[in-house]
Amino acid sequence: MAPVRVSVNGYGTIGKRVADAVARQPDLSLVGVSKTRPSFEASIAIERGYPLFVAGEAGAEPFRAAGIPVSGTLRDMIARSDVVIDCAPESVGRQNAALYQQAGVRAVFQGGEAATVAEVSFNAAGNYSAAKGKRTVRVVSCNTTGLARAAAVLRERYGVEEWEATLVRRAADPPETQRGPVDGILPAMRIPSHHGPDVQTIFPDLRISTMAVVVPTTLMHVHVNHVRLVRPPPSAEAVLEAFRQAPRFRVFRPWEQAGGTPQVMEFARDRGGRRPDMMENVLWEDGLGLTGKDLRFFQGIHQESIVVPENVDAVRAMFELAPDGPSSMAMTDRNLARAA
């Protein structure tokens, strides 16, 4: 069976990581990536051998003037593809949806778009089968991905009666120097925050409520979780072991001295790979407590990379290349690890 032809529309923070991940999967073939204007990212795409296509109204001339070769227009890239992973800025994906429909190609959208942009919202651990055979899928946001992964573990083993989470959100990604706050903590004056309802697009029956604050950091998000379980776990260690055994979790032990997000990202740098990314949910042994049915735990979410493997799994589900979520996740993670 020939690999599924995948293109990535938007080669920014998420798009460049998704392109790398797609290129490492033997059952997928990267057609190319798109940019609206020249940049160092466009130059690096060429260095990596990714065909570069021009999106937007500026056309190819600015790329030629910068000495960056292009392989055609966005429409050319779409025409060569079976599916487009849309990594355009928030709300632009919805504008692109009509273009993909007209071309008769499938599309994967990101969590910055409203859930109505696609037939189904997606998380590989939560609802892989719901995306099978679909033409449009939305991979939920970084925070929703982290919550959904944890919910998949806890629901299966113990059941969830009620979940309350406070999200301590990073203010910006590292390159976004124009964003703030520089010195302040900003409560999100929307209660509940949008994250809880977004998790319910994966688990409609999950009783979850979320609040959020924005803090002046670029490293990661941190979730403060209080979950009332249906069945009490035998011990906190049993819960930790459940997370350890689940794919895409990293539980730090006290002796590792990774007590916060700076140390976690330093671990990611030392671990190696093309980028210092943490695609796993980060938990801490001494940041999890259990009292009867009440489970409390912190988790860290690297906003730049956590959704990357989910995009690969979404494509695999759409084309039914793997029988279930665990099989696809194992394949994705194995290929990412080999190429690191």
Summary of the structure (lengths in Angstrom):
residues: 340
radius of gyration: 19.9
end to end distance: 26.2
largest distance: 65.7
contacts: 1152
relative contact order: 0.14
helix: 36%
strand: 26%
